[in-house]
Amino acid sequence: MIDLTTELHFFIGKGGVGKSTLAALTALSMSDCKKPAQLVSMDPAHNQSDIFGCRLSSVPQRVHPYLDVAEINCDQWIRKYLKDTQNHLKDAYRYQEAFNLHGYFDILQFAPGLEEYALLLAFEQILQTAGDSNIVILDMPPTALSLKFFSLPFLSLLWLEALLKLRRDICAAKKIISRIRFGRTTVEQDKVKARLGAMIDNHRLLCDRFRAPSTHIHLVVNPEPLSLSEAVRIRSKLDGLGLAVDRIMVNKTTAGSDLKIVQKSFQDRSMTCYPLSPERLCGAQALTNYLKNRAYTIQTEG
């Protein structure tokens, strides 16, 4: 069951803007308030190991009081998805094993779309195993993969609902009795319809999770034209999915940075600015010191 109550914070933005660093700073800030938090790297680059100066894995590791950090192994989740799919097909179509279905899975692992689906499976697992972590911070991959990740449940839902309608039409045309009633209990006898129904329910929950009040999307941008242009496009794509950006986080600002152009592009959102650090931010102590001395907020909400 997908948890709809855990507080989620997604960090998204152009590659190289500093999503990983700001995700780590936010996670530390929350843990310093004694709120149990978990920081999860969804970015294949996995910069959190470098930021915290320790080896991380898919198993959450305590790096600071009240803060655990983990890194998602996307290849591992792709293998799990393919294995589960193979087992499902073998179970549903045992009579077709002569067609040697397993031979096609060597090719399927390279199919487009598997990477974002693997991230979605990992995300579901994170929600189910958050444990005592009331807050989950997600360090997202670069723009293209992140937007595919957010779009996948909504697009899949459209396809699944169309497939379910098609299956119902096929059953009706062939006069297949797929439902048997026992008193007041109805049992779905058609495995395909039952499977599609379960997948539709799950994807609806994922859509609800992305739109829940406890879900927050933080858009990271640098005060320069290329980063800003991509940030505007990201927000437009998210708006199209009905997903709101909560906060603009302007990273690597300097005394000469023109913040007015960022404010003009995002007039209805408050901005938190993070000045360029003169030293490398590595280790919990260095991050904590930076938070105390440098970050500040500009209110731009009208």
C-alpha positions as CSV (number, residue, x, y, z in Angstrom):
1,M,0.0,0.0,0.0
2,I,1.4,3.4,-1.0
3,D,1.7,5.8,2.0
4,L,0.0,9.1,1.4
5,T,1.1,10.8,4.7
6,T,4.9,10.8,4.7
7,E,6.2,14.3,3.9
8,L,8.1,14.2,0.6
9,H,10.5,16.7,-0.8
10,F,11.7,16.3,-4.4
11,F,14.7,18.3,-5.6
12,I,14.7,18.8,-9.4
13,G,16.6,20.9,-11.8
14,K,19.2,21.1,-14.6
15,G,22.2,18.8,-14.3
16,G,25.0,20.6,-12.4
17,V,22.9,23.2,-10.6
18,G,23.6,21.6,-7.2
19,K,20.4,19.6,-6.5
20,S,22.4,17.0,-4.5
21,T,24.0,19.6,-2.2
22,L,20.7,21.5,-1.6
23,A,18.9,18.2,-0.9
24,A,21.6,17.3,1.7
25,L,21.4,20.8,3.2
26,T,17.7,20.5,3.5
27,A,17.9,17.0,5.0
28,L,20.4,18.2,7.6
29,S,18.3,21.2,8.5
30,M,15.3,19.1,9.1
31,S,17.2,16.5,11.1
32,D,18.7,19.3,13.3
33,C,15.1,20.0,14.3
34,K,15.0,16.4,15.6
35,K,12.7,15.3,12.8
36,P,13.5,11.8,11.6
37,A,14.4,12.1,8.0
38,Q,15.7,10.0,5.1
39,L,17.6,11.3,2.2
40,V,17.5,9.1,-0.9
41,S,19.6,9.6,-4.0
42,M,17.6,8.8,-7.2
43,D,20.3,10.3,-9.4
44,P,22.5,7.7,-11.1
45,A,25.5,9.9,-10.5
46,H,25.1,9.4,-6.7
47,N,26.8,12.5,-5.4
48,Q,25.6,12.0,-1.8
49,S,28.5,9.6,-1.1
50,D,30.9,12.4,-2.0
51,I,29.0,15.0,-0.1
52,F,28.8,13.1,3.1
53,G,32.3,11.5,2.7
54,C,31.2,7.9,3.1
55,R,30.2,4.9,1.1
56,L,26.4,4.6,0.7
57,S,24.2,1.8,-0.6
58,S,20.5,1.0,-1.0
59,V,20.4,0.2,2.7
60,P,19.8,3.5,4.6
61,Q,22.8,4.6,6.6
62,R,22.8,6.9,9.6
63,V,25.1,9.9,8.8
64,H,23.9,12.4,11.4
65,P,21.5,12.3,14.3
66,Y,17.9,11.8,12.9
67,L,19.2,11.5,9.3
68,D,19.6,8.3,7.2
69,V,20.9,8.4,3.6
70,A,20.5,5.8,0.9
71,E,21.3,5.5,-2.9
72,I,19.0,3.7,-5.3
73,N,20.6,1.1,-7.6
74,C,18.6,1.6,-10.8
75,D,20.1,-1.4,-12.5
76,Q,19.1,-3.6,-9.6
77,W,15.5,-2.4,-9.9
78,I,15.4,-3.0,-13.7
79,R,16.6,-6.6,-13.1
80,K,13.8,-7.0,-10.5
81,Y,11.2,-5.7,-12.8
82,L,12.2,-8.0,-15.6
83,K,12.4,-11.0,-13.3
84,D,8.9,-10.3,-11.9
85,T,7.5,-9.8,-15.4
86,Q,9.0,-13.0,-16.6
87,N,7.6,-14.9,-13.6
88,H,4.1,-13.4,-14.2
89,L,4.1,-14.3,-17.9
90,K,5.3,-17.9,-17.2
91,D,2.5,-18.2,-14.6
92,A,-0.2,-16.7,-16.8
93,Y,0.8,-18.5,-20.0
94,R,2.4,-21.8,-19.1
95,Y,1.0,-23.4,-22.2
96,Q,3.1,-21.0,-24.3
97,E,6.5,-21.9,-22.8
98,A,7.4,-23.7,-26.0
99,F,7.8,-20.2,-27.5
100,N,10.9,-19.7,-25.2
101,L,9.7,-16.4,-23.7
102,H,12.8,-16.0,-21.5
103,G,14.9,-15.5,-24.6
104,Y,13.3,-12.2,-25.3
105,F,14.2,-10.7,-21.9
106,D,17.9,-10.3,-22.9
107,I,16.6,-7.7,-25.4
108,L,13.8,-6.2,-23.2
109,Q,16.4,-5.0,-20.7
110,F,17.4,-2.3,-23.2
111,A,13.9,-1.2,-24.0
112,P,13.2,2.6,-23.7
113,G,11.3,3.6,-20.5
114,L,12.7,1.0,-18.2
115,E,14.9,3.4,-16.3
116,E,12.0,5.6,-15.2
117,Y,9.9,2.6,-14.4
118,A,12.7,1.2,-12.2
119,L,12.8,4.5,-10.4
120,L,9.1,4.4,-9.8
121,L,9.3,0.9,-8.4
122,A,12.1,2.0,-6.1
123,F,10.0,5.0,-5.1
124,E,7.1,2.8,-4.1
125,Q,9.5,0.7,-2.0
126,I,10.8,3.8,-0.3
127,L,7.3,4.8,0.7
128,Q,6.5,1.3,2.0
129,T,9.7,1.1,4.1
130,A,10.2,4.6,5.3
131,G,9.7,3.4,8.9
132,D,10.3,6.1,11.5
133,S,11.3,8.6,8.9
134,N,8.4,11.2,8.8
135,I,10.2,13.1,6.1
136,V,11.8,11.7,2.9
137,I,14.0,13.9,0.7
138,L,14.6,12.7,-2.8
139,D,17.6,13.9,-4.8
140,M,16.3,13.5,-8.4
141,P,18.2,12.7,-11.6
142,P,18.7,15.4,-14.4
143,T,15.6,17.0,-16.0
144,A,14.7,14.5,-18.8
145,L,14.6,11.4,-16.5
146,S,12.9,13.3,-13.6
147,L,10.1,14.5,-15.9
148,K,9.6,11.0,-17.3
149,F,9.5,9.7,-13.7
150,F,6.7,12.2,-12.7
151,S,4.8,11.7,-16.0
152,L,4.9,7.9,-16.0
153,P,1.9,7.2,-13.6
154,F,-0.3,9.6,-15.4
155,L,0.5,8.3,-18.9
156,S,0.4,4.7,-17.8
157,L,-3.0,5.3,-16.3
158,L,-4.4,6.4,-19.6
159,W,-3.0,3.4,-21.4
160,L,-4.2,0.9,-18.7
161,E,-7.7,2.3,-18.7
162,A,-7.9,2.0,-22.5
163,L,-6.5,-1.5,-22.3
164,L,-9.1,-2.5,-19.7
165,K,-11.9,-1.1,-21.9
166,L,-10.5,-3.1,-24.8
167,R,-10.3,-6.3,-22.8
168,R,-13.9,-5.8,-21.7
169,D,-15.0,-5.3,-25.3
170,I,-13.2,-8.5,-26.3
171,C,-14.8,-10.5,-23.5
172,A,-18.2,-9.1,-24.4
173,A,-17.7,-9.9,-28.1
174,K,-16.7,-13.4,-27.4
175,K,-19.5,-13.8,-24.9
176,I,-16.9,-14.8,-22.2
177,I,-18.4,-15.0,-18.7
178,S,-15.5,-13.6,-16.7
179,R,-17.3,-12.9,-13.4
180,I,-19.0,-15.4,-11.2
181,R,-21.2,-14.3,-8.4
182,F,-21.3,-16.1,-5.0
183,G,-24.1,-14.5,-3.0
184,R,-23.0,-10.9,-2.6
185,T,-19.3,-11.6,-3.5
186,T,-18.0,-11.1,-7.0
187,V,-14.9,-12.9,-8.1
188,E,-12.9,-11.8,-11.2
189,Q,-12.1,-14.9,-13.2
190,D,-10.4,-13.2,-16.1
191,K,-6.7,-12.9,-15.1
192,V,-6.0,-10.1,-17.6
193,K,-8.8,-7.9,-16.4
194,A,-7.9,-8.5,-12.8
195,R,-4.3,-7.6,-13.5
196,L,-5.2,-4.4,-15.3
197,G,-7.6,-3.4,-12.5
198,A,-4.9,-3.8,-9.9
199,M,-2.4,-1.8,-11.9
200,I,-4.9,1.0,-12.5
201,D,-5.6,1.2,-8.7
202,N,-1.9,1.4,-8.0
203,H,-1.2,4.1,-10.6
204,R,-4.1,6.1,-9.3
205,L,-2.5,6.0,-5.8
206,L,0.8,7.1,-7.3
207,C,-0.9,10.1,-9.0
208,D,-2.6,11.0,-5.7
209,R,0.8,10.7,-3.9
210,F,2.4,13.2,-6.3
211,R,-0.5,15.6,-5.9
212,A,-0.9,15.2,-2.1
213,P,-0.5,18.2,0.2
214,S,2.4,16.5,1.9
215,T,4.4,16.3,-1.4
216,H,6.7,19.3,-2.1
217,I,8.7,19.9,-5.3
218,H,11.8,22.2,-5.0
219,L,13.1,23.6,-8.2
220,V,16.9,24.3,-8.1
221,V,18.3,27.0,-10.4
222,N,21.5,28.9,-10.9
223,P,21.4,32.6,-11.6
224,E,22.4,32.2,-15.3
225,P,20.3,32.1,-18.5
226,L,20.7,28.4,-19.5
227,S,19.7,27.1,-16.0
228,L,16.9,29.6,-15.8
229,S,15.4,28.7,-19.2
230,E,15.4,25.0,-18.3
231,A,13.8,25.7,-14.9
232,V,11.0,27.6,-16.7
233,R,10.4,24.6,-19.0
234,I,10.4,22.2,-16.0
235,R,7.8,24.2,-14.2
236,S,5.6,24.3,-17.4
237,K,5.9,20.5,-17.8
238,L,5.0,20.0,-14.1
239,D,2.0,22.4,-14.4
240,G,0.8,20.3,-17.2
241,L,0.6,17.3,-14.9
242,G,-1.1,19.3,-12.2
243,L,2.0,19.3,-10.0
244,A,3.0,22.5,-8.3
245,V,6.5,23.8,-7.6
246,D,6.6,24.8,-4.0
247,R,9.9,26.7,-3.8
248,I,12.6,28.1,-6.1
249,M,16.1,27.4,-4.7
250,V,18.7,29.7,-6.2
251,N,22.1,28.1,-5.8
252,K,25.7,29.4,-6.3
253,T,24.7,33.1,-6.1
254,T,27.5,35.7,-5.9
255,A,27.6,39.5,-5.2
256,G,27.2,40.1,-9.0
257,S,24.2,37.7,-9.5
258,D,21.1,39.2,-11.0
259,L,18.3,37.7,-8.9
260,K,15.7,40.0,-10.4
261,I,15.5,37.9,-13.5
262,V,14.8,34.8,-11.5
263,Q,12.2,36.7,-9.4
264,K,10.6,37.9,-12.6
265,S,10.3,34.3,-14.0
266,F,8.8,33.0,-10.7
267,Q,6.9,35.9,-9.2
268,D,4.4,33.7,-7.4
269,R,7.0,31.7,-5.4
270,S,9.3,32.5,-2.6
271,M,13.0,32.0,-3.2
272,T,15.7,30.6,-1.0
273,C,19.2,31.7,-2.0
274,Y,22.4,29.8,-1.4
275,P,25.6,31.8,-2.0
276,L,28.5,30.1,-3.7
277,S,30.7,28.5,-1.0
278,P,34.3,29.5,-1.0
279,E,35.2,26.0,0.2
280,R,34.0,22.5,-0.8
281,L,30.9,21.4,1.1
282,C,31.9,17.9,2.1
283,G,30.8,16.3,5.4
284,A,27.9,16.9,7.8
285,Q,29.8,19.5,9.8
286,A,30.8,21.6,6.8
287,L,27.2,21.5,5.5
288,T,25.8,22.5,9.0
289,N,28.2,25.4,9.2
290,Y,27.2,26.6,5.8
291,L,23.5,26.5,6.8
292,K,24.1,28.7,9.9
293,N,26.0,31.4,8.0
294,R,24.9,31.7,4.4
295,A,21.4,30.6,3.3
296,Y,18.7,33.3,3.2
297,T,15.1,33.7,1.8
298,I,13.6,36.3,-0.5
299,Q,9.8,36.5,-0.4
300,T,8.4,37.1,-3.9
301,E,4.9,36.0,-3.4
302,G,2.4,38.6,-4.5
